[in-house]
Amino acid sequence: MAETTEGAASRNRFSARKRSGARDFRHTKKGWLYSAPAILIFGTFIIVPTFYTFYVSLWNWNVLNPALSKYRGFGNYRELFTAVDPSFLTSLWNSAYFTGAMVVAGTAISMSLALLLQRGGSIMNASRLAIYLPNATPLIGTSLIWAWIYNPQFGLANWLLHSLHLPTSPWVEGQATSMPAVILFSLWHEVGFTTIIFLGGLTIINEEFGEAARVDGAGPWQEFWHITWPQLRPVTYFVVVITTILSLQAFTQFYQLSGGGPNNSTTTLSYLVYEEAIVLTNTGYGAAIAVVLFLITVFITLVRRRTSPDVGVTS
């Protein structure tokens, strides 16, 4: 009788698991059916073009008549380290410079703004919209406006510096100032998005730890470093990865504000792909650069996933 009861219980547990699994559409034909449109779109516009780009990178591609293209193997990739104007390595450094600045400064600024906005109040609530609004505006439109702001002769930026009796700047027309100028615009445009992400992270952290720390005499900095920051690490790593990917792919602001110049000082990998593949019609070489950019993005994403620490509150 005991065995019969145990067997019935086992069958009931199995039936329950089976019913639970049936409700999980990821393991049913309906789940695949529901996912099919998204998978089809993703495969058509992402997977297939990615593999096709790698295929094109192996050829001296003839845009007008692909049948006349000449196979080069990895010749386009070897050319990456021999081309001098514009240099691939210079563009790689420009991309690293821009991405590093956006990740470090953008993360610090957006986290600081989120901590400030978390305090609430009518002024802070209104400020949320003001901070996020630049990110909601079209990048090409705001780039046009900032191109006028940066104009060395009659731009608002130099007018303001002149009014404060400070030295003016050539901004995007100067080799030393062009990249910082583009970074300044990009921070203004993108920080609102990451600030909202940090605000979302702050709403789900456990405030009891902070209250206990304040009771024990911890100051604001100690509370942030030992209580708030550890709980925000998953959000921070997400922001870092997203900012890295978006920064590596940034193109519009470089195209509109500086055109990759002066003297290739703002020619990033994404801009170099456009210049080689579209302007110079060196499509195979441009595709090779795009493949390298893709591999760099994948590598950084995998490294971030591997190095993301466990979430916890330090003592």
Disulfide bonds with the S-S distance in Angstrom:
none
